[in-house]
């Protein structure tokens, strides 16, 4: 069964990346599989043959879907998350969040059904907290507590206290009211989401990595002068926070010592972090040439890109620690180095250049040491290794180590 499941998720991953399974416009989520046309000619056994109306890469048919329901979409995203395809699941759940329709107090709600353009169906603005609950379940599977407050507030308000019947799941639980009922459609999803969140917050459970904020853009000396100045100010002002958050994440990753002797719990390898080693060289400052300028531009672009991808390393470690647990120490584990204090606009030239050089060197060390740490974590999990079955009854070699007869055991 594990082999079948692995083959299937690999097939879906191939469809996602190579055959347009995700709609590029409109709702920008997975194509809905519930819409079909029917062939005029019936199958010899008497039934009509369904032809996908919205996504058929074999016959080059895309984009004719009419609408989708939130729970089917969320269960699909949850499947990717549980299968370890964290990047796919994260991208999809972030996009699903953009379709939210919060109430006036900011409680997280979603429409029951969405058009291909990501809008509610005409004449149907109904909402269901089942989708809010499933959203929480997906986030929890990704070890990501984003938007928990607004989601749990919606579950509490609409399932327990509300009488707004335009929201599915909003039946009162007031047992003193003879007309009160429990809305079974959402009960399972709500209870599971809430208990899963509570379980993930227990002391000693799976770790949650600190997050690093994204630096939107690095300055480039090829840009227009005004743009370069503005982008440089934003970039330099973001570096102190970037350094603090990177060091917090690095310390957290160093503190998570994965139990490399636990072979029993990892079923599917989570997606490897979207990071890479830095191969570039920074030309010394005393040779202020075109090569030097290009090397600095390349490095700062790496800083911006790194800030957007480094959180995947934290998610990767958290998921592995949740699968196989942790242990006290591992002398072979590579440590992630920290970053020194960056250069700022208030410094004089000499100090600015001095800090810039130290920051540059320590940043490169951090990038490369983080990659080495992630690769080590990948190797020690032994995911994907096939040790076969014990089915060979023909023993061709045996070793005789004698008998243990000494009953006086000493240490």
LOPARO-762694 format. One record per residue (C-alpha): z, y, x. Coordinates in steps of 0.001 Angstrom, whole numbers, padded with zeros to 6 digits. Layout:
<kemi w="Z" v="Y" u="X"/>
...
This chain:
<kemi w="000000" v="000000" u="000000"/>
<kemi w="000781" v="002376" u="002856"/>
<kemi w="-002687" v="001794" u="004286"/>
<kemi w="-004335" v="002485" u="000931"/>
<kemi w="-002324" v="005671" u="000472"/>
<kemi w="-003119" v="006867" u="003996"/>
<kemi w="-006837" v="006233" u="003529"/>
<kemi w="-006790" v="008085" u="000218"/>
<kemi w="-005040" v="011192" u="001510"/>
<kemi w="-007360" v="011247" u="004536"/>
<kemi w="-010274" v="011107" u="002100"/>
<kemi w="-008880" v="014030" u="000078"/>
<kemi w="-008264" v="016008" u="003250"/>
<kemi w="-011896" v="015464" u="004224"/>
<kemi w="-013050" v="016647" u="000792"/>
<kemi w="-010817" v="019708" u="001070"/>
<kemi w="-012039" v="020837" u="004487"/>
<kemi w="-015631" v="019608" u="004481"/>
<kemi w="-016893" v="019283" u="000896"/>
<kemi w="-015649" v="022348" u="-000994"/>
<kemi w="-012795" v="020786" u="-002974"/>
<kemi w="-011154" v="024212" u="-003096"/>
<kemi w="-012844" v="026887" u="-005188"/>
<kemi w="-013839" v="029796" u="-002875"/>
<kemi w="-013616" v="032473" u="-005593"/>
<kemi w="-011688" v="033093" u="-008800"/>
<kemi w="-008411" v="031192" u="-008854"/>
<kemi w="-009156" v="029858" u="-005313"/>
<kemi w="-007352" v="026607" u="-005989"/>
<kemi w="-008483" v="022991" u="-006256"/>
<kemi w="-011319" v="022368" u="-008692"/>
<kemi w="-010169" v="020900" u="-011993"/>
<kemi w="-011193" v="017283" u="-012516"/>
<kemi w="-010715" v="017228" u="-016302"/>
<kemi w="-014053" v="018793" u="-017299"/>
<kemi w="-017074" v="016565" u="-017730"/>
<kemi w="-020511" v="016474" u="-019238"/>
<kemi w="-021613" v="013223" u="-020788"/>
<kemi w="-024932" v="011579" u="-020051"/>
<kemi w="-027226" v="010957" u="-023024"/>
<kemi w="-027808" v="007403" u="-021909"/>
<kemi w="-024830" v="005141" u="-022382"/>
<kemi w="-023602" v="002600" u="-019913"/>
<kemi w="-024759" v="-000981" u="-020705"/>
<kemi w="-021195" v="-001695" u="-021830"/>
<kemi w="-021494" v="000990" u="-024500"/>
<kemi w="-019576" v="003986" u="-023172"/>
<kemi w="-020868" v="007394" u="-022085"/>
<kemi w="-021000" v="008111" u="-018361"/>
<kemi w="-018951" v="011195" u="-017354"/>
<kemi w="-020566" v="013638" u="-014936"/>
<kemi w="-018247" v="016146" u="-013221"/>
<kemi w="-018946" v="019577" u="-014603"/>
<kemi w="-017101" v="021659" u="-012037"/>
<kemi w="-017166" v="019943" u="-008643"/>
<kemi w="-019686" v="017363" u="-007539"/>
<kemi w="-020551" v="017768" u="-003861"/>
<kemi w="-022912" v="014794" u="-003942"/>
<kemi w="-025169" v="016485" u="-006509"/>
<kemi w="-024321" v="019996" u="-005297"/>
<kemi w="-022608" v="021112" u="-008530"/>
<kemi w="-019878" v="023740" u="-008127"/>
<kemi w="-018031" v="026306" u="-010137"/>
<kemi w="-018714" v="025367" u="-013764"/>
<kemi w="-015104" v="024597" u="-014655"/>
<kemi w="-013692" v="026359" u="-017701"/>
<kemi w="-009904" v="026327" u="-017269"/>
<kemi w="-007016" v="024373" u="-015780"/>
<kemi w="-003411" v="023709" u="-016760"/>
<kemi w="-000660" v="024669" u="-014361"/>
<kemi w="001119" v="021329" u="-014200"/>
<kemi w="-001982" v="019362" u="-013159"/>
<kemi w="-002677" v="021882" u="-010407"/>
<kemi w="000934" v="021882" u="-009185"/>
<kemi w="001169" v="018099" u="-009122"/>
<kemi w="-001942" v="018063" u="-006935"/>
<kemi w="-000398" v="020593" u="-004536"/>
<kemi w="002841" v="018606" u="-004514"/>
<kemi w="000856" v="015510" u="-003574"/>
<kemi w="-000532" v="017243" u="-000492"/>
<kemi w="002990" v="018401" u="000440"/>
<kemi w="004549" v="014950" u="000092"/>
<kemi w="001668" v="013437" u="002062"/>
<kemi w="002498" v="015694" u="004989"/>
<kemi w="-000530" v="017980" u="004640"/>
<kemi w="001722" v="020986" u="004882"/>
<kemi w="-000931" v="023561" u="005780"/>
<kemi w="-003069" v="022665" u="002777"/>
<kemi w="-000072" v="022609" u="000434"/>
<kemi w="001283" v="025905" u="001800"/>
<kemi w="-002064" v="027677" u="001445"/>
<kemi w="-002465" v="026412" u="-002124"/>
<kemi w="001068" v="027179" u="-003306"/>
<kemi w="000860" v="030677" u="-001816"/>
<kemi w="-002353" v="031207" u="-003760"/>
<kemi w="-000812" v="029795" u="-006952"/>
<kemi w="002002" v="032338" u="-006587"/>
<kemi w="-000568" v="035153" u="-006820"/>
<kemi w="-001316" v="033964" u="-010386"/>
<kemi w="002267" v="034609" u="-011494"/>
<kemi w="003039" v="036659" u="-014597"/>
<kemi w="006698" v="037688" u="-014212"/>
<kemi w="008684" v="039119" u="-017085"/>
<kemi w="010096" v="042634" u="-017050"/>
<kemi w="013102" v="041483" u="-014994"/>
<kemi w="010985" v="039818" u="-012324"/>
<kemi w="011676" v="036236" u="-013410"/>
<kemi w="008967" v="033904" u="-012144"/>
<kemi w="006628" v="032654" u="-014872"/>
<kemi w="003094" v="031306" u="-015032"/>
<kemi w="000573" v="031014" u="-017855"/>
<kemi w="000000" v="027594" u="-019390"/>
<kemi w="-003721" v="027699" u="-018746"/>
<kemi w="-005928" v="029681" u="-016384"/>
<kemi w="-009637" v="030421" u="-016449"/>
<kemi w="-011872" v="029807" u="-013454"/>
<kemi w="-011286" v="033469" u="-012573"/>
<kemi w="-007517" v="032997" u="-012467"/>
<kemi w="-006829" v="034795" u="-015761"/>
<kemi w="-005100" v="033530" u="-018896"/>
<kemi w="-007329" v="032068" u="-021590"/>
<kemi w="-008512" v="034510" u="-024211"/>
<kemi w="-006047" v="034492" u="-027083"/>
<kemi w="-003580" v="032286" u="-025206"/>
<kemi w="-000868" v="034011" u="-023197"/>
<kemi w="001687" v="031223" u="-023551"/>
<kemi w="003842" v="030427" u="-020535"/>
<kemi w="005819" v="027378" u="-019490"/>
<kemi w="008881" v="027194" u="-017273"/>
<kemi w="007793" v="023629" u="-016500"/>
<kemi w="005346" v="025268" u="-014111"/>
<kemi w="008118" v="027416" u="-012643"/>
<kemi w="010126" v="024246" u="-012044"/>
<kemi w="007187" v="022442" u="-010453"/>
<kemi w="006572" v="025487" u="-008267"/>
<kemi w="010158" v="025182" u="-006994"/>
<kemi w="009635" v="021457" u="-006425"/>
<kemi w="006577" v="022116" u="-004261"/>
<kemi w="008424" v="024753" u="-002232"/>
<kemi w="011339" v="022383" u="-001799"/>
<kemi w="009014" v="019619" u="-000576"/>
<kemi w="007730" v="022080" u="002034"/>
<kemi w="011323" v="022970" u="003012"/>
<kemi w="010494" v="026532" u="002023"/>
<kemi w="012903" v="028531" u="-000131"/>
<kemi w="010464" v="031346" u="-000890"/>
<kemi w="010975" v="032927" u="-004328"/>
<kemi w="013915" v="030652" u="-005205"/>
<kemi w="015929" v="033483" u="-006765"/>
<kemi w="013240" v="034670" u="-009164"/>
<kemi w="012312" v="031080" u="-010055"/>
<kemi w="015845" v="029772" u="-010631"/>
<kemi w="016661" v="032903" u="-012620"/>
<kemi w="013722" v="032102" u="-014921"/>
<kemi w="014822" v="028483" u="-015350"/>
<kemi w="018370" v="029500" u="-016166"/>
<kemi w="017451" v="032327" u="-018519"/>
<kemi w="014663" v="030702" u="-020507"/>
<kemi w="015990" v="027146" u="-020698"/>
<kemi w="019606" v="027936" u="-021535"/>
<kemi w="020033" v="031394" u="-023011"/>
<kemi w="016676" v="032539" u="-024314"/>
<kemi w="015269" v="032582" u="-027823"/>
<kemi w="011836" v="033808" u="-026736"/>
<kemi w="009767" v="030994" u="-028201"/>
<kemi w="006562" v="032335" u="-026668"/>
<kemi w="007797" v="030716" u="-023460"/>
<kemi w="007748" v="026907" u="-023502"/>
<kemi w="011195" v="025576" u="-022694"/>
<kemi w="013060" v="028487" u="-024197"/>
<kemi w="014987" v="026574" u="-026841"/>
<kemi w="018711" v="027302" u="-026934"/>
<kemi w="021243" v="024789" u="-025619"/>
<kemi w="023971" v="026288" u="-027803"/>
<kemi w="025437" v="023124" u="-029394"/>
<kemi w="027393" v="025226" u="-031886"/>
<kemi w="024065" v="026185" u="-033434"/>
<kemi w="022909" v="023393" u="-035780"/>
<kemi w="019268" v="024288" u="-035187"/>
<kemi w="019492" v="024113" u="-031381"/>
<kemi w="017337" v="021544" u="-029606"/>
<kemi w="016540" v="020560" u="-026027"/>
<kemi w="012859" v="021022" u="-025188"/>
<kemi w="011954" v="017691" u="-023614"/>
<kemi w="008606" v="018872" u="-022286"/>
<kemi w="010296" v="020818" u="-019489"/>
<kemi w="013663" v="019108" u="-019207"/>
<kemi w="012644" v="016653" u="-016485"/>
<kemi w="010882" v="019199" u="-014324"/>
<kemi w="013711" v="021730" u="-014650"/>
<kemi w="016516" v="019309" u="-013860"/>
<kemi w="014632" v="017811" u="-010927"/>
<kemi w="013793" v="021209" u="-009454"/>
<kemi w="017348" v="022528" u="-009749"/>
<kemi w="019015" v="019398" u="-008378"/>
<kemi w="016511" v="019167" u="-005533"/>
<kemi w="017223" v="022766" u="-004553"/>
<kemi w="020959" v="022149" u="-004709"/>
<kemi w="020591" v="019004" u="-002616"/>
<kemi w="018526" v="020798" u="000023"/>
<kemi w="021252" v="023428" u="000374"/>
<kemi w="024044" v="020931" u="001152"/>
<kemi w="025729" v="021314" u="004519"/>
<kemi w="024202" v="018966" u="007044"/>
<kemi w="020956" v="018428" u="005180"/>
<kemi w="017476" v="019167" u="006532"/>
<kemi w="017315" v="022367" u="008527"/>
<kemi w="015411" v="025454" u="007462"/>
<kemi w="013753" v="027328" u="010303"/>
<kemi w="014003" v="031115" u="010615"/>
<kemi w="010773" v="032889" u="009704"/>
<kemi w="008640" v="035172" u="011828"/>
<kemi w="006957" v="038168" u="010212"/>
<kemi w="003215" v="038502" u="010606"/>
<kemi w="001835" v="041266" u="012825"/>
<kemi w="-001243" v="042235" u="010878"/>
<kemi w="-003457" v="043506" u="013678"/>
<kemi w="-003462" v="044105" u="017408"/>
<kemi w="-004953" v="047274" u="018922"/>
<kemi w="-008266" v="047004" u="020710"/>
<kemi w="-009646" v="049439" u="023244"/>
<kemi w="-013095" v="048850" u="021775"/>
<kemi w="-011960" v="050457" u="018528"/>
<kemi w="-012471" v="054114" u="017588"/>
<kemi w="-009891" v="056360" u="019329"/>
<kemi w="-008051" v="057283" u="016129"/>
<kemi w="-007929" v="053660" u="015004"/>
<kemi w="-006703" v="052540" u="018413"/>
<kemi w="-003854" v="055071" u="018382"/>
<kemi w="-002750" v="054162" u="014859"/>
<kemi w="-002963" v="050427" u="015462"/>
<kemi w="-001095" v="050760" u="018761"/>
<kemi w="001808" v="052563" u="017085"/>
<kemi w="002113" v="049892" u="014383"/>
<kemi w="001785" v="047094" u="016922"/>
<kemi w="004360" v="048463" u="019399"/>
<kemi w="006848" v="049206" u="016629"/>
<kemi w="006548" v="045600" u="015409"/>
<kemi w="007266" v="044013" u="018809"/>
<kemi w="011106" v="044303" u="018831"/>
<kemi w="011388" v="042508" u="015483"/>
<kemi w="008775" v="039987" u="016600"/>
<kemi w="010749" v="039246" u="019771"/>
<kemi w="014029" v="038826" u="017855"/>
<kemi w="012488" v="036500" u="015267"/>
<kemi w="010615" v="034439" u="017862"/>
<kemi w="013816" v="033933" u="019849"/>
<kemi w="015712" v="032938" u="016707"/>
<kemi w="013021" v="030401" u="015826"/>
<kemi w="012897" v="029101" u="019416"/>
<kemi w="016675" v="028655" u="019487"/>
<kemi w="016548" v="026812" u="016186"/>
<kemi w="013802" v="024467" u="017393"/>
<kemi w="015763" v="023800" u="020590"/>
<kemi w="018826" v="022924" u="018518"/>
<kemi w="017018" v="020309" u="016394"/>
<kemi w="017150" v="017089" u="018428"/>
<kemi w="015006" v="014617" u="016529"/>
<kemi w="016216" v="011017" u="016353"/>
<kemi w="013399" v="009416" u="018298"/>
<kemi w="014948" v="005967" u="017813"/>
<kemi w="014553" v="006036" u="014039"/>
<kemi w="011335" v="004165" u="013249"/>
<kemi w="012008" v="003682" u="009585"/>
<kemi w="011434" v="006860" u="007605"/>
<kemi w="008250" v="008634" u="008658"/>
<kemi w="005471" v="007447" u="006360"/>
<kemi w="002807" v="010071" u="006999"/>
<kemi w="002555" v="012443" u="009943"/>
<kemi w="002987" v="016060" u="008790"/>
<kemi w="000127" v="018345" u="009724"/>
<kemi w="000476" v="019397" u="013359"/>
<kemi w="001378" v="023087" u="013716"/>
<kemi w="-001468" v="025590" u="013853"/>
<kemi w="-000670" v="026642" u="017398"/>
<kemi w="-002351" v="026219" u="020756"/>
<kemi w="-001603" v="026852" u="024389"/>
<kemi w="-002611" v="030153" u="025958"/>
<kemi w="-005194" v="029611" u="028667"/>
<kemi w="-005901" v="033229" u="029533"/>
<kemi w="-004776" v="035118" u="032621"/>
<kemi w="-003574" v="038703" u="032669"/>
<kemi w="-005089" v="040663" u="035518"/>
<kemi w="-002416" v="042487" u="037599"/>
<kemi w="-001857" v="046103" u="036589"/>
<kemi w="-002735" v="047457" u="040003"/>
<kemi w="-006340" v="046495" u="039325"/>
<kemi w="-006937" v="048590" u="036220"/>
<kemi w="-010480" v="047409" u="035633"/>
<kemi w="-012558" v="046288" u="032709"/>
<kemi w="-011240" v="042775" u="033326"/>
<kemi w="-007666" v="044028" u="033062"/>
<kemi w="-008349" v="045852" u="029803"/>
<kemi w="-010099" v="042809" u="028333"/>
<kemi w="-007222" v="040540" u="029343"/>
<kemi w="-004676" v="042805" u="027648"/>
<kemi w="-006783" v="042983" u="024474"/>
<kemi w="-007027" v="039197" u="024439"/>
<kemi w="-003302" v="038771" u="024967"/>
<kemi w="-002306" v="041206" u="022232"/>
<kemi w="-004718" v="039531" u="019851"/>
<kemi w="-002943" v="036278" u="020699"/>
<kemi w="000387" v="037918" u="019802"/>
<kemi w="-000920" v="038868" u="016349"/>
<kemi w="-002498" v="035452" u="015740"/>
<kemi w="000597" v="033661" u="017012"/>
<kemi w="002846" v="035607" u="014634"/>
<kemi w="000786" v="034317" u="011713"/>
<kemi w="000805" v="030670" u="012812"/>
<kemi w="004142" v="030094" u="014536"/>
<kemi w="006025" v="029415" u="011289"/>
<kemi w="004078" v="026171" u="010974"/>
<kemi w="005999" v="024921" u="014023"/>
<kemi w="009298" v="025521" u="012274"/>
<kemi w="008075" v="023773" u="009132"/>
<kemi w="006861" v="020847" u="011237"/>
<kemi w="010242" v="020395" u="012928"/>
<kemi w="012089" v="020740" u="009625"/>
<kemi w="009959" v="018079" u="007957"/>
<kemi w="010377" v="015660" u="010860"/>
<kemi w="014138" v="016203" u="010929"/>
<kemi w="014209" v="015513" u="007203"/>
<kemi w="012260" v="012271" u="007733"/>
<kemi w="013975" v="010766" u="010773"/>
<kemi w="017205" v="012731" u="011170"/>
<kemi w="018707" v="014182" u="014323"/>
<kemi w="020872" v="012995" u="017191"/>
<kemi w="023289" v="014575" u="019649"/>
<kemi w="021030" v="015042" u="022653"/>
<kemi w="017701" v="014139" u="024227"/>
<kemi w="017399" v="014837" u="027930"/>
<kemi w="013615" v="014472" u="027772"/>
<kemi w="013090" v="017123" u="025090"/>
<kemi w="011191" v="020189" u="026380"/>
<kemi w="012956" v="023467" u="025670"/>
<kemi w="011210" v="026488" u="024186"/>
<kemi w="011688" v="029594" u="026323"/>
<kemi w="012559" v="033004" u="024905"/>
<kemi w="010804" v="036372" u="025086"/>
<kemi w="012185" v="039384" u="026940"/>
<kemi w="012682" v="042815" u="025384"/>
<kemi w="009310" v="044485" u="024786"/>
<kemi w="008010" v="047861" u="025827"/>
<kemi w="008435" v="050705" u="023336"/>
<kemi w="006940" v="054143" u="022784"/>
<kemi w="010097" v="055997" u="023845"/>
<kemi w="010035" v="054621" u="027418"/>
<kemi w="008711" v="056497" u="030402"/>
<kemi w="005629" v="055102" u="032101"/>
<kemi w="007311" v="053079" u="034851"/>
<kemi w="009780" v="051392" u="032523"/>
<kemi w="007085" v="050851" u="029912"/>
<kemi w="004823" v="049067" u="032390"/>
<kemi w="007726" v="047054" u="033819"/>
<kemi w="008831" v="045860" u="030374"/>
<kemi w="005229" v="045174" u="029378"/>
<kemi w="004732" v="042856" u="032353"/>
<kemi w="007945" v="040941" u="031644"/>
<kemi w="007105" v="040711" u="027960"/>
<kemi w="003620" v="039436" u="028758"/>
<kemi w="004841" v="036718" u="031109"/>
<kemi w="007663" v="035570" u="028830"/>
<kemi w="005389" v="035559" u="025779"/>
<kemi w="002900" v="033262" u="027517"/>
<kemi w="005783" v="030996" u="028571"/>
<kemi w="007037" v="030902" u="024989"/>
<kemi w="003618" v="029997" u="023589"/>
<kemi w="003034" v="027188" u="026046"/>
<kemi w="006569" v="025798" u="025951"/>
<kemi w="006514" v="025755" u="022133"/>
<kemi w="003299" v="023769" u="022175"/>
<kemi w="004793" v="021307" u="024662"/>
<kemi w="007857" v="020929" u="022433"/>
<kemi w="005741" v="020287" u="019351"/>
<kemi w="003601" v="017756" u="021206"/>
<kemi w="006728" v="015950" u="022361"/>
<kemi w="007995" v="015830" u="018768"/>
<kemi w="004659" v="014432" u="017681"/>
<kemi w="004720" v="011699" u="020318"/>
<kemi w="008311" v="010533" u="019759"/>
<kemi w="007866" v="010057" u="016016"/>
<kemi w="005433" v="007190" u="016686"/>
<kemi w="003625" v="008038" u="013486"/>
<kemi w="000402" v="006141" u="013056"/>
<kemi w="001302" v="003431" u="015558"/>
<kemi w="000581" v="-000042" u="014199"/>
<kemi w="002881" v="-002736" u="015520"/>
<kemi w="001247" v="-005433" u="013412"/>
<kemi w="002957" v="-008254" u="011545"/>
<kemi w="005039" v="-011111" u="012844"/>
<kemi w="002683" v="-013868" u="011761"/>
<kemi w="001918" v="-015693" u="015030"/>
<kemi w="003676" v="-019076" u="015037"/>
<kemi w="002244" v="-020139" u="018384"/>
<kemi w="004766" v="-019076" u="020992"/>
<kemi w="003145" v="-019386" u="024418"/>
<kemi w="006018" v="-018164" u="026573"/>
<kemi w="009795" v="-018317" u="026435"/>
<kemi w="012575" v="-017075" u="028681"/>
<kemi w="015910" v="-018838" u="029030"/>
<kemi w="018722" v="-016482" u="029895"/>
<kemi w="021448" v="-019116" u="029598"/>
<kemi w="024527" v="-019061" u="027399"/>
<kemi w="027197" v="-016441" u="026974"/>
<kemi w="030389" v="-018375" u="027698"/>
<kemi w="032703" v="-015734" u="029110"/>
<kemi w="035135" v="-014727" u="026392"/>
<kemi w="036805" v="-012091" u="028525"/>
<kemi w="034622" v="-009091" u="027917"/>
<kemi w="035468" v="-006081" u="030080"/>
<kemi w="033889" v="-002647" u="030388"/>
